[in-house]
Amino acid sequence: MTHRLISRSTLTLILICGITAGCASSGSTGLARGFSGADGEILTITVRNQQLDEARVYLWVDGQRERLGSVRSNASEVFHHPIDAIQAVQMEFDVILGPRCITRGVSLGPGDDVEATIPSQLVAFAGNCR
């Protein structure tokens, strides 16, 4: 229980101070393709993009990369991703005409809500950019 709380706090801090996450590039909110589970088996990710360019957002779950969608410049999007157990998660974003950045890994599970900010200045980003 304590490990899960620490992991949530760590991810929230990393994401708020640095970056992160998406599900449909159309700008609408929706469930990931092929998901038919209960509402409690969903990871909800809100991404705020403070960059001047659009960013493509990806989610790494236990080493597998899945595209969530895109977030326009100076906009926010909410993405939903099915997750059936606590798993290692990383967020990645690729700014159009800019760097690709990835967060450090944390543990997340069903029902978790995460807010992430892609900052306008990436020098303070807590993950890796290239």
N, C-alpha and C positions, 0 to 999 in steps of 0.2 A: 504494500500500500504506500509506504513512504517513498520507495523507488519510483512508483508511478507518479506521485505528486512532484517529486524532484524533477523527473523527466518532463512533465507538463510545464513546470515553471521554467526549466531550461529552454525548452522549445519556444515558449512564449517570449522569453527574453531575447533569444537569438532572432526570432522572426520580427519582433517589434523593432529591435535595434538594427536589423539587417535586411531581411527579405522575406518573400516567398509566396504563394500558391493558387488552381483553376479547374473547369469541366466542359465548357462549350465556347468556342470562339465567337459564337453569335451574340454573346453577351447575356444570354438567358441562363437561368438557374435550372439545373436538372440533375438527374441521377446519371451515373456513369453507365455506359452501354452494357446491356445484358444483366443489369443488377435487379434482382427481384426479392431481396431480403427485407427484413423488418427495419423500421426507422432507426432502431437502436444499433444497427450494424453499419452505420454511416459515419464517416469522418467528414466534418464540415470545415472548409478552409475558406477564409475571406482574405483576398489579396488586394492590397492598395498599391498601385504603381505610381510612384512619384517621379519616375523618369520622364523625359521629353519624348521618348519613343515607346511604341508598343512592346510588350514583353510576352514571349511564349512561356508557359508555366508547365513544369513536369513534376511528377511525384515518383520518388524511388521508394518502393516498399519491398523489404527483404531482398534487395539487389535487383529488382525488376523495375524498369523505367516505363512510366505511362504518361502520355500527354494529357493534361487536364484541360488546357485551352489557352486563350490569350487574354491579356488585360491591356486595354488602350492606355495611352499616356494620361497621367493625372486622373485616373478612374479606378473604380473598385469592382471586383467581381466575387461572387460566391460560388464555390465549387463543392460538389459532394462526391465522395469516393467510398465504395464499399470496403469494409474492413471487418473481418470476423473475429479477430483476436488482437492482443497487444503485439505489435510488430515494430521492427526498426524502420524508421521513416526519415527520408531526406527530401528537401525541396530543391528544385533547380529552376532557374529562370534564364532565358536567353533574350537579351535586349536586342531588338532589331538594330543593326549597324553598331552594336556595342558588345560588351563582354557577356560571357556565359558564367553564371555563378551558382554555387551549390552550398547548401547549409551543412552543418555538422549533423550527424545522426542522433535521433532521439526515439524514444518508445512512445507510440500512440496506439489507441484502441478504439473500439466501437463507442459512439456517442461523444467523442471528443470534438470540441470546437476550437479551431486555431485561427488567430488573426496574424497576418504577415504583411510587412511593408517592404517594398522594393524602394530603397531610399534614392533620393536625387543624387547624392554623392556616395559612391561606393567605397570610398577610402576607409570608412568606419565599419564596413560589412564584416560580420563575425565569421563568415565562411571563406571559401576559396573562389576567386574570380580569375578568369583567363581570357 
